[in-house]
Amino acid sequence: MPPLEPVDERLQQAMKMVLLATLPGSLAMLWVFGWGVLLNLALAAITALSVEAWVLRLRGRALRAALSDGSALVTATLLALAMPPYCPWWLTVSACAAAMLFGKHLFGGVGQNPFNPAMLGYALVLVAFPSLMTHWPVVHGVDLSAGLAQIFGWQSSAAPDAWAQATALDSLRVNKSLTMDELFANNPGFGRFGGHGVEWINLGFLLGGIFLLQRKVFTWHAPVGVLGGLFIISLLCWNGSGSDSHGSPLFHLLSGATMLGAFFIATEPVSGAKNPLARLWFGVAMGVLIYLIRTWGGYPDGVAFAVLLMNLCVPALDRFAERRRVRSTA
């Protein structure tokens, strides 16, 4: 029988606050997209806890302490919130299993992962199944029975065309002739300032992020860097409402997974930078990469790839920031 291990109460408390902070954005997603959000959350949570328990048993670790720290549930929650509602069940399960195995336990478990586990799992299925990962439902357009049928494959594979629509970011990326005013007026994926319904989701995650800042779960450097970097580059590249416009700064801040990425992804403590100045650089570069991928990349949103690329740069960022600190105090 594996020896008893103490529960990391500090980690457990932090994970509880992170889960609580996702509530406003999760409720906004539930209101906008319906029951598919809850189904994704349930599938991801069951998968994460099952994989965690299986790997811990293989490693001879005590299950109680490791499972109760909340890290697996946080990974599952963030991944589920990034997945398209009503995507096939096996897609969510595969993404979550990959996140736990390749993003977390391959490197030794909690505190050892060099990459953000949730975004690693998301990126793997996005590269492998790009068409399925871009089927986002229309706002308030899918009931529970139709959602269950789609998730568990009880209807034909052609069904998504009946309820899915291109997101605002996807529509803008492929737009060649319509002005921004025409897109906002006639494209159902566009809302008042950003993506239709997604504006409220981003505001929900912003509210949760402010709560975490107030509780000092993380510092301001990474989220402010992400939002500042995205705002500045989108402002510099913004050319009004013409057909060649890439969207205003407000559009980019309130579309896609911007606030989820800034407050819940970029702030992951293990895979992120340790030095405060390095965290700021990390965030600014991540914000710039998000814009570049959205505008000229092959995918409509770039949060996952941006954070994974910046995870590779963390050792260098920390070294440069430390050298700067030493020179300034010398």
Secondary structure, DSSP 8 states (H G I E B T S, - for coil): --------HHHHHHHHHHHHHTHHHHHHHHHHH-THHHHHHHHHHHHHHHHHHHHHHHTT--HHHHHTTSHHHHHHHHHHHHS-TT--HHHHHHHHHHHHHHTTGGGTSTTT-SS-HHHHHHHHHHHH-TTGGG-EE-TT---HHHHHHHHTT-S-TTTHHHHEE--HHHHHHH-SS--HHHHHHH-TTB-SSSBTTHHHHHHHHHHHHHHHHHTTSS-SHHHHHHHHHHHHHHHHH--TTSTT----HHHHHTSTTHHHIIIIITT-TTTS-SSHHHHHHHHHHHHHHHHHHHHHSSSS--HHHHHHHHHHHHHHHHHHHHHHHHHHH-
